[in-house]
Amino acid sequence: MAESFVERRRHPRSEMFLVMEVEDSRRGSGKLNVITKNISASGVYFKTPHADEFELGMDMAFTIFLSIPTAKGKSHTSKIAGNGRIVREDSLSNGKAEEDDGHWKGIALEFDEPLKML
């Protein structure tokens, strides 16, 4: 008999593709831009070609950029910032041999504290 899948996430995830800037809190090694895949009340999952820059357990400072349409048809960019810790890494492949260098990672970042609107 097949085992049924048990969801262990504490919060539902929303698929959102947003620009996120991340920085290693310990080393201060510079900022990188990545793209989120999904976000929840407790964390965010993002994809990056900068595989060597991330490791399990690393503390990260981050800023997520939100583009919000205004009533006049323009957009306003708001920012959400916080700190978190890498709790999972996934090796990713885009399925295109000519572009797949094997260095893409999916990163799960758990928030350490409530997020701040900037």
C-alpha distance (Angstrom), angle and dihedral (degrees) to the residues before:
residue distance angle dihedral
M1 . . .
A2 3.82 . .
E3 3.78 117.9 .
S4 3.78 115.4 -118.4
F5 3.80 120.4 -124.3
V6 3.80 115.0 -105.0
E7 3.81 116.4 -156.2
R8 3.83 109.1 -137.3
R9 3.79 99.4 177.0
R10 3.79 115.4 119.8
H11 3.81 94.5 -148.9
P12 3.82 133.7 31.4
R13 3.79 116.2 -105.8
S14 3.79 126.7 -129.1
E15 3.79 118.4 -153.2
M16 3.82 106.5 -125.3
F17 3.76 128.4 161.0
L18 3.81 104.2 -153.6
V19 3.80 135.6 151.4
M20 3.78 111.2 -104.2
E21 3.79 127.0 -174.6
V22 3.82 114.9 -149.7
E23 3.78 133.2 -171.4
D24 3.80 132.0 -175.9
S25 3.82 104.1 -112.8
R26 3.82 93.9 -155.0
R27 3.77 102.1 45.9
G28 3.79 102.5 27.4
S29 3.81 85.5 -142.8
G30 3.79 96.0 164.0
K31 3.76 134.9 -84.4
L32 3.80 127.6 -71.6
N33 3.79 129.6 -166.4
V34 3.80 116.7 -133.3
I35 3.82 135.0 167.9
T36 3.79 121.9 -114.4
K37 3.80 119.5 -132.5
N38 3.79 99.0 -172.4
I39 3.77 140.1 -8.0
S40 3.81 136.4 -160.4
A41 3.79 137.4 175.0
S42 3.82 89.7 -87.8
G43 3.80 104.4 38.4
V44 3.78 153.6 -19.5
Y45 3.81 134.2 -116.3
F46 3.80 118.6 -148.0
K47 3.79 139.6 174.1
T48 3.78 124.7 -133.4
P49 3.81 140.1 174.9
H50 3.83 87.9 -151.9
A51 3.81 93.2 86.3
D52 3.81 95.5 155.5
E53 3.81 92.4 57.7
F54 3.82 95.5 65.9
E55 3.80 134.2 63.8
L56 3.78 136.1 173.3
G57 3.82 113.0 -86.2
M58 3.82 93.9 19.8
D59 3.81 115.9 145.9
M60 3.80 112.9 -129.8
A61 3.80 135.9 -169.5
F62 3.80 112.0 -151.7
T63 3.78 144.6 -179.5
I64 3.81 122.7 -158.5
F65 3.81 116.5 -156.2
L66 3.82 117.1 -142.8
S67 3.79 120.5 -166.3
I68 3.81 108.0 -152.5
P69 3.83 121.0 -170.8
T70 3.80 115.4 -128.4
A71 3.81 128.8 -145.9
K72 3.82 90.8 -101.3
G73 3.81 93.8 59.2
K74 3.78 95.0 -102.0
S75 3.77 126.2 108.6
H76 3.77 134.9 -120.4
T77 3.79 122.7 -153.3
S78 3.79 116.8 -137.7
K79 3.78 125.4 -177.1
I80 3.79 133.3 -141.2
A81 3.80 116.2 -163.8
G82 3.77 136.4 -173.8
N83 3.77 148.3 128.5
G84 3.76 130.3 -97.4
R85 3.78 147.6 158.8
I86 3.81 129.5 -115.9
V87 3.81 107.2 -113.2
R88 3.83 100.4 168.8
E89 3.80 140.1 21.4
D90 3.81 125.4 -164.4
S91 3.80 127.2 -168.4
L92 3.78 108.7 -129.8
S93 3.77 133.3 -160.0
N94 3.77 123.8 -166.5
G95 3.82 92.2 -154.9
K96 3.81 93.5 -122.2
A97 3.78 109.1 112.4
E98 3.80 94.6 -159.4
E99 3.81 91.8 55.5
D100 3.80 100.5 30.6
D101 3.78 107.0 98.6
G102 3.81 92.0 162.6
H103 3.81 94.0 -117.5
W104 3.81 101.7 105.2
K105 3.80 115.9 111.7
G106 3.75 135.4 -171.9
I107 3.80 110.8 -142.1
A108 3.82 128.0 -160.7
L109 3.80 111.1 -155.1
E110 3.81 118.9 -169.0
F111 3.82 115.7 -152.5
D112 3.82 115.9 -118.2
E113 3.79 95.7 -162.4
P114 3.81 141.3 5.2
L115 3.81 113.3 -64.8
K116 3.81 121.6 -107.9
M117 3.80 126.9 -137.6
L118 3.82 110.9 -134.9
